[in-house]
């Protein structure tokens, strides 16, 4: 498992060609966090720039229902974005956990609509 200062990593929850996502706890206040890290030990300058831009874009949103970007940290040879953890699970994991024989879920049962309208 990885080591990030002041964060206890509890689980690896996703991996793609470019990044790895972990669930953890921020030690200073016991806040649940998500760590999104570049997968490469020595990312290219373009990859680092893209991650920094991603962090700045997420951080600029201050809207209910949009995750918060808490910080950006250098981890030895790569970069990590520390995000709010709202307790969600990946769609891939949920589909894998469907009862045996159930390969599809009707969209009416899958998607839920907000119970109240929101005004923008």
TAQUIHU-V178063 format. One line per field, one symbol per residue. phi: phi as a letter, one per 40 degrees, with the letter a starting at -180 (. if undefined). psi: psi as a letter, one per 20 degrees, with the letter a starting at -180 (. if undefined). burial: I if it has 24 or more other ideal C-beta (glycine too) atoms within 12 Angstrom, else O. A space follows every 10 residues. Layout:
# TAQUIHU-V178063
phi = ???
psi = ???
burial = ???
This chain:
# TAQUIHU-V178063
phi = .cbbdgbccb acbaabcbab bbbabcccbf ccbbbbbccc cbccdccccc cccdcccccc cbbcgbcccc abbcbfbabb bcbcbcgcbc ddccccccdd gcbbbddccc cbcdcbcbbb
psi = qroppjpoph qpiqpahhrp pqqapohhjk pprppoqphp hmqqhggggg ghggghgghh pmqpipqpog rpqpnejaqq porpojjrqq hgggghjqqq ioiqpphhhg pqqqiqqpp.
burial = OIOIOOIOIO OOIOOOOOII IIIIOIOOOO OIIIIIIIIO OOIOOOOIOO IOOIIOOIOO OOOOOOIIII IIIOIOOIII IIIIIOOOOO OOOOOOOOOO OOOOOOOOOO OOOOOOOOOO
